[in-house]
Amino acid sequence: MLSSKLVHLIESHWDQIMARAIDQVRREPDMVHIRDHFKADAPEWAEDLLQHLGHWLLAGNNLELARKYEVLGLVRFDEDVPLHESVRSLFILREKMLDYVEEHLLDKNTVSLYAEEEFDRQLVRFFDLLTVHMVRGYEKALRSDMTVR
């Protein structure tokens, strides 16, 4: 079961989490193509994702979210951002979310640690789906580009 407290923590501090993710992308030497794009447009899509995390997690297989991340894949392709950088940026965001939760989990008893572990697993599955949809959009753009040539 998801801990609504952990979801609320992320939803109410999305901007701090996003700032950490932007800083991490900026510092990673292998993220040269996505740096400027991530800083410019990531806050917009991250705000939607993080501020409504509870909704997205409970919605399960949500077509709207799938569509959004396929579009993100198309956009990243059009921006000439390598796929590995696009995927890594999602992983960085997830890592920063989990780091933030761990840092702010005040009560370290068995129940809260179990809730954090369960939340972690749910978040990993969720981000795996986001990644699949983003890659799908990227691949569609790639196939389309190859057809044009």
Contact map, one row per residue, 1 for C-alpha under 8 A:
11100000000000000000000000000000000000000000000000000000000000000000000000000000000000000000000000000000000000000010011000000000000000000000000000000
11110010000000000000000000000000000000000000000000000000000000000000000000000000000000000000000000000000000000000010011001000000000000000000000000000
11111110000000000000000000000000000000000000000000000000000000000000000000000000000000000000000000000000000000000011001000000000000000000000000000000
01111111000000000000000000000000000000000000000000000100000000000000000000000000000000000000000000000000000000000000000000000000000000000000000000000
00111111100000000000000000000000000000000000000000000000000000000000000000000000000000000000000000000000000000000000000000000000000000000000000000000
00111111110000000000000000000000000000000000000000000000000000000000000000000000000000000000000000001000000000000001001000000000000000000000000000000
01111111111000000000000000000000000000000000000000001100000000000000000000000000000000000000000000000000000000000000000000000000000000000000000000000
00011111111100000000000000000000000000000000000000000100000000000000000000000000000000000000000000000000000000000000000000000000000000000000000000000
00001111111110000000000000000000000000000000000000000000000000000000000000000000000000000000000000001000000000000000000000000000000000000000000000000
00000111111111001000000000000000000000000000000001101000000000000000000000000000000000000000000010011000000000000000000000000000000000000000000000000
00000011111111000000000000000000000000000000000001111100000000000000000000000000000000000000000000000000000000000000000000000000000000000000000000000
00000001111111000000000000000000000000000000000000100000000000000000000000000000000000000000000000000000000000000000000000000000000000000000000000000
00000000111111111000000000000000000000000000000000000000000000000000000000000000000000000000000000000000000000000000000000000000000000000000000000000
00000000011111111100000000000000000000000000011001100000000000000000000000000000000000000000000000000000000000000000000000000000000000000000000000000
00000000000011111110000000000000000000000010001000000000000000000000000000000000000000000000000000000000000000000000000000000000000000000000000000000
00000000000011111111000000000000000000000000000000000000000000000000000000000000000000000000000000000000000000000000000000000000000000000000000000000
00000000010011111111100000000000000000000000000000000000000000000000000000000000000000000000100110010000000000000000000000000000000000000000000000000
00000000000001111111110000000000000000000110010000000000000000000000000000000000000000000000100100000000000000000000000000000000000000000000000000000
00000000000000111111111000000000000000000000000000000000000000000000000000000000000000000000000000000000000000000000000000000000000000000000000000000
00000000000000011111111100000000000000000000000000000000000000000000000000000000000000000000000100000000000000000000000000000000000000000000000000000
00000000000000001111111110000000000000000000000000000000000000000000000000000000000000001001100100000000000000000000000000000000000000000000000000000
00000000000000000111111111000000001001100000000000000000000000000000000000000000000000000000000000000000000000000000000000000000000000000000000000000
00000000000000000011111111100000000000000000000000000000000000000000000000000000000000000000000000000000000000000000000000000000000000000000000000000
00000000000000000001111111110000000000000000000000000000000000000000000000000000000000000001000000000000000000000000000000000000000000000000000000000
00000000000000000000111111110010001001000000000000000000000000000000000000000000000000001001000000000000000000000000000000000000000000000000000000000
00000000000000000000011111111010001000000000000000000000000000000000000000000000000000000000000000000000000000000000000000000000000000000000000000000
00000000000000000000001111111000000000000000000000000000000000000000000000000000000000000000000000000000000000000000000000000000000000000000000000000
00000000000000000000000111111111000000000000000000000000000000000000000000000000000000000000000000000000000000000000000000000000000000000000000000000
00000000000000000000000001111111000000000000000000000000000000000000000000000000000000000000000000000000000000000000000000000000000000000000000000000
00000000000000000000000000011111000000000000000000000000000000000000000000000000000010000000000000000000000000000000000000000000000000000000000000000
00000000000000000000000011011111111000000000000000000000000000000000000000000000000010000000000000000000000000000000000000000000000000000000000000000
00000000000000000000000000011111111000000000000000000000000000000000000000000000000000000000000000000000000000000000000000000000000000000000000000000
00000000000000000000000000000011111110000000000000000000000000000000000000000001110010000000000000000000000000000000000000000000000000000000000000000
00000000000000000000000000000011111111000000000000000000000000000000000000000000100011000000000000000000000000000000000000000000000000000000000000000
00000000000000000000010011000011111111100000000000000000000000000000000000000000000000000000000000000000000000000000000000000000000000000000000000000
00000000000000000000000000000000111111110000000000000000000000000000000000000000000000000000000000000000000000000000000000000000000000000000000000000
00000000000000000000000000000000111111111100000000000000000000000000000000000000000000000000000000000000000000000000000000000000000000000000000000000
00000000000000000000010010000000011111111110000000000000000000000000000000000000000000001000000000000000000000000000000000000000000000000000000000000
00000000000000000000010000000000001111111110000000000000000000000000000000000000000000000000000000000000000000000000000000000000000000000000000000000
00000000000000000000000000000000000111111110000000000000000000000000000000000000000000000000000000000000000000000000000000000000000000000000000000000
00000000000000000000000000000000000011111111100000000000000000000000000000000000000000000000000000000000000000000000000000000000000000000000000000000
00000000000000000100000000000000000011111111110000000000000000000000000000000000000000000000000000000000000000000000000000000000000000000000000000000
00000000000000100100000000000000000001111111111000000000000000000000000000000000000000000000000000000000000000000000000000000000000000000000000000000
00000000000000000000000000000000000000001111111100000000000000000000000000000000000000000000000000000000000000000000000000000000000000000000000000000
00000000000000000000000000000000000000001111111110000000000000000000000000000000000000000000000000000000000000000000000000000000000000000000000000000
00000000000001000100000000000000000000000111111111100000000000000000000000000000000000000000000000000000000000000000000000000000000000000000000000000
00000000000001100000000000000000000000000011111111110000000000000000000000000000000000000000000000000000000000000000000000000000000000000000000000000
00000000000000000000000000000000000000000001111111110000000000000000000000000000000000000000000000000000000000000000000000000000000000000000000000000
00000000000000000000000000000000000000000000111111111001000000000000000000000000000000000000000000000000000000000000000000000000000000000000000000000
00000000011001000000000000000000000000000000011111111000000000000000000000000000000000000000000000000000000000000000000000000000000000000000000000000
00000000011101000000000000000000000000000000011111111000000000000000000000000000000000000000000000000000000000000000000000000000000000000000000000000
00000000001000000000000000000000000000000000001111111111000000000000000000000000000000000000000000000000000000000000000000000000000000000000000000000
00000010011000000000000000000000000000000000000011111111100000000000000000000000000000000000000000000000000000000000000000000000000000000000000000000
00010011001000000000000000000000000000000000000000011111110000000000000000000000000000000000000000000000000000000000000000000000000000000000000000000
00000000000000000000000000000000000000000000000000011111111000000000000000000000000000000000000000000000000000000000000000000000000000000000000000000
00000000000000000000000000000000000000000000000010011111111101001000000000000000000000000000000000000000000000000000000000000000000000000000000000000
00000000000000000000000000000000000000000000000000001111111100000000000000000000000000000000000000000000000000000000000000000100000000000000000000000
00000000000000000000000000000000000000000000000000000111111100000000000000000000000000000000000000000000000000000000000000000000000000000000000000000
00000000000000000000000000000000000000000000000000000011111111000000000000000000000000000000000000000000000000000000000000000000000000000000000000000
00000000000000000000000000000000000000000000000000000001111111000000000000000000000000000000000000000000000000000000000000000000000000000000000000000
00000000000000000000000000000000000000000000000000000000001111100100000000000000000000000000000000000000000000000000000000000000000000000000000000000
00000000000000000000000000000000000000000000000000000001001111111100000000000000000000000000000000000000000000000000000000000000000000000000000000000
00000000000000000000000000000000000000000000000000000000000011111110000000000000000000000000000000000000000000000000000000000000000000000000000000000
00000000000000000000000000000000000000000000000000000000000001111111000000000000000000000000000000000000000000000000000000000000000000000000000000000
00000000000000000000000000000000000000000000000000000001000001111111100000000000000000000000000000000000000000000000000000000000010000000000000000000
00000000000000000000000000000000000000000000000000000000000011111111110000000000000000000000000000000000000000000000000000000000010010000000000000000
00000000000000000000000000000000000000000000000000000000000000111111111000000000000000000000000000000000000000000000000000000000000010000000000000000
00000000000000000000000000000000000000000000000000000000000000011111111100000000000000000000000000000000000000000000000000000000000000000000000000000
00000000000000000000000000000000000000000000000000000000000000001111111110000000000000000000000000000000000000000000000000000000011011001000000000000
00000000000000000000000000000000000000000000000000000000000000000111111111000000000000000000000000000000000000000000000000000000000011111100000000000
00000000000000000000000000000000000000000000000000000000000000000011111111100000000000000000000000000000000000000000000000000000000001001000000000000
00000000000000000000000000000000000000000000000000000000000000000001111111110000000000000000000000000000000000000000000000000000000001001100000000000
00000000000000000000000000000000000000000000000000000000000000000000111111111000000001000000000000000000000000000000000000000000000011111110100000000
00000000000000000000000000000000000000000000000000000000000000000000011111111100000000000000000000000000000000000000000000000000000001001111100000000
00000000000000000000000000000000000000000000000000000000000000000000001111111110000000000000000000000000000000000000000000000000000000000100000000000
00000000000000000000000000000000000000000000000000000000000000000000000111111111111001000000000000000000000000000000000000000000000000000100000000000
00000000000000000000000000000000000000000000000000000000000000000000000011111111111000000000000000000000000000000000000000000000000000000100110000000
00000000000000000000000000000000000000000000000000000000000000000000000001111111100000000000000000000000000000000000000000000000000000000000100000000
00000000000000000000000000000000000000000000000000000000000000000000000000111111100000000000000000000000000000000000000000000000000000000000000000000
00000000000000000000000000000000100000000000000000000000000000000000000000011111110000000000000000000000000000000000000000000000000000000000000000000
00000000000000000000000000000000110000000000000000000000000000000000000000011111111011000000000000000000000000000000000000000000000000000000000000000
00000000000000000000000000000000100000000000000000000000000000000000000000011001111111000000000000000000000000000000000000000000000000000000000000000
00000000000000000000000000000000000000000000000000000000000000000000000000011000111111100000000000000000000000000000000000000000000000100100000000000
00000000000000000000000000000000000000000000000000000000000000000000000000000000011111110000000000000000000000000000000000000000000000000000000000000
00000000000000000000000000000110110000000000000000000000000000000000000000000000111111111000000000000000000000000000000000000000000000000000000000000
00000000000000000000000000000000010000000000000000000000000000000000000010010000111111111100000000000000000000000000000000000000000000000000000000000
00000000000000000000000000000000000000000000000000000000000000000000000000000000001111111110000000000000000000000000000000000000001000100000000000000
00000000000000000000000000000000000000000000000000000000000000000000000000000000000111111111000000000000000000000000000000000000000000000000000000000
00000000000000000000100010000000000001000000000000000000000000000000000000000000000011111111100000000000000000000000000000000000000000000000000000000
00000000000000000000000000000000000000000000000000000000000000000000000000000000000001111111110000000000000000000000000000000010001000000000000000000
00000000000000000000000000000000000000000000000000000000000000000000000000000000000000111111111000000000000000000000000000000010000000000000000000000
00000000000000000000100110000000000000000000000000000000000000000000000000000000000000011111111100000000000000000000000000000000000000000000000000000
00000000000000001100100000000000000000000000000000000000000000000000000000000000000000001111111110000000000000000000000000000000000000000000000000000
00000000000000000000000000000000000000000000000000000000000000000000000000000000000000000111111111000000000000000000000000110010000000000000000000000
00000000000000000000000000000000000000000000000000000000000000000000000000000000000000000011111111100000000000000000000000000000000000000000000000000
00000000000000001101100000000000000000000000000000000000000000000000000000000000000000000001111111110000000000000000000000000000000000000000000000000
00000000010000001000000000000000000000000000000000000000000000000000000000000000000000000000111111111000000000000000000000000000000000000000000000000
00000000000000000000000000000000000000000000000000000000000000000000000000000000000000000000011111111100000000000000000100000000000000000000000000000
00000000000000000000000000000000000000000000000000000000000000000000000000000000000000000000001111111110000000000000000000000000000000000000000000000
00000000010000001000000000000000000000000000000000000000000000000000000000000000000000000000000111111111000000000000000000000000000000000000000000000
00000100110000000000000000000000000000000000000000000000000000000000000000000000000000000000000011111111100000000001000000000000000000000000000000000
00000000000000000000000000000000000000000000000000000000000000000000000000000000000000000000000001111111100000000001000000000000000000000000000000000
00000000000000000000000000000000000000000000000000000000000000000000000000000000000000000000000000111111110000000000000000000000000000000000000000000
00000000000000000000000000000000000000000000000000000000000000000000000000000000000000000000000000011111110000000000000000000000000000000000000000000
00000000000000000000000000000000000000000000000000000000000000000000000000000000000000000000000000001111111100010000000000000000000000000000000000000
00000000000000000000000000000000000000000000000000000000000000000000000000000000000000000000000000000011111100000000000000000000000000000000000000000
00000000000000000000000000000000000000000000000000000000000000000000000000000000000000000000000000000000111110010000000000000000000000000000000000000
00000000000000000000000000000000000000000000000000000000000000000000000000000000000000000000000000000000111111011000000000000000000000000000000000000
00000000000000000000000000000000000000000000000000000000000000000000000000000000000000000000000000000000001111111000000000000000000000000000000000000
00000000000000000000000000000000000000000000000000000000000000000000000000000000000000000000000000000000000111111100000000000000000000000000000000000
00000000000000000000000000000000000000000000000000000000000000000000000000000000000000000000000000000000000011111110000000000000000000000000000000000
00000000000000000000000000000000000000000000000000000000000000000000000000000000000000000000000000000000101111111111000000000000000000000000000000000
00000000000000000000000000000000000000000000000000000000000000000000000000000000000000000000000000000000000111111111100000000000000000000000000000000
00000000000000000000000000000000000000000000000000000000000000000000000000000000000000000000000000000000000001111111110000000000000000000000000000000
11100000000000000000000000000000000000000000000000000000000000000000000000000000000000000000000000000000000000111111111000000000000000000000000000000
00100100000000000000000000000000000000000000000000000000000000000000000000000000000000000000000000001100000000011111111100000000000000000000000000000
00000000000000000000000000000000000000000000000000000000000000000000000000000000000000000000000000000000000000001111111110000000000000000000000000000
11000000000000000000000000000000000000000000000000000000000000000000000000000000000000000000000000000000000000000111111111000000000000000000000000000
11100100000000000000000000000000000000000000000000000000000000000000000000000000000000000000000000000000000000000011111111100000000000000000000000000
00000000000000000000000000000000000000000000000000000000000000000000000000000000000000000000000001000000000000000001111111110000000000000000000000000
00000000000000000000000000000000000000000000000000000000000000000000000000000000000000000000000000000000000000000000111111111000000000000000000000000
01000000000000000000000000000000000000000000000000000000000000000000000000000000000000000000000000000000000000000000011111111100000000000000000000000
00000000000000000000000000000000000000000000000000000000000000000000000000000000000000000000010000000000000000000000001111111110000000000000000000000
00000000000000000000000000000000000000000000000000000000000000000000000000000000000000000000010000000000000000000000000111111111000000000000000000000
00000000000000000000000000000000000000000000000000000000000000000000000000000000000000000000000000000000000000000000000011111111100000000000000000000
00000000000000000000000000000000000000000000000000000000100000000000000000000000000000000000000000000000000000000000000001111111110000000000000000000
00000000000000000000000000000000000000000000000000000000000000000000000000000000000000000110010000000000000000000000000000111111111000000000000000000
00000000000000000000000000000000000000000000000000000000000000000000000000000000000000000000000000000000000000000000000000011111111100000000000000000
00000000000000000000000000000000000000000000000000000000000000000000000000000000000000000000000000000000000000000000000000001111111110000000000000000
00000000000000000000000000000000000000000000000000000000000000001100100000000000000000000000000000000000000000000000000000000111111111000000000000000
00000000000000000000000000000000000000000000000000000000000000000000100000000000000000100100000000000000000000000000000000000011111111100000000000000
00000000000000000000000000000000000000000000000000000000000000000000000000000000000000000000000000000000000000000000000000000001111111110000000000000
00000000000000000000000000000000000000000000000000000000000000000110110010000000000000000000000000000000000000000000000000000000111111111000000000000
00000000000000000000000000000000000000000000000000000000000000000000111111000000000000000000000000000000000000000000000000000000011111111100000000000
00000000000000000000000000000000000000000000000000000000000000000000010010000000001000100000000000000000000000000000000000000000001111111110000000000
00000000000000000000000000000000000000000000000000000000000000000000010010000000000000000000000000000000000000000000000000000000000111111111000000000
00000000000000000000000000000000000000000000000000000000000000000000111111000000000000000000000000000000000000000000000000000000000011111111100000000
00000000000000000000000000000000000000000000000000000000000000000000010111111000001000000000000000000000000000000000000000000000000001111111110000000
00000000000000000000000000000000000000000000000000000000000000000000000011000000000000000000000000000000000000000000000000000000000000111111111000000
00000000000000000000000000000000000000000000000000000000000000000000000001000000000000000000000000000000000000000000000000000000000000011111111100000
00000000000000000000000000000000000000000000000000000000000000000000000011001100000000000000000000000000000000000000000000000000000000001111111110000
00000000000000000000000000000000000000000000000000000000000000000000000000001000000000000000000000000000000000000000000000000000000000000111111111000
00000000000000000000000000000000000000000000000000000000000000000000000000000000000000000000000000000000000000000000000000000000000000000011111111100
00000000000000000000000000000000000000000000000000000000000000000000000000000000000000000000000000000000000000000000000000000000000000000001111111110
00000000000000000000000000000000000000000000000000000000000000000000000000000000000000000000000000000000000000000000000000000000000000000000111111111
00000000000000000000000000000000000000000000000000000000000000000000000000000000000000000000000000000000000000000000000000000000000000000000011111111
00000000000000000000000000000000000000000000000000000000000000000000000000000000000000000000000000000000000000000000000000000000000000000000001111111
00000000000000000000000000000000000000000000000000000000000000000000000000000000000000000000000000000000000000000000000000000000000000000000000111111
00000000000000000000000000000000000000000000000000000000000000000000000000000000000000000000000000000000000000000000000000000000000000000000000011111
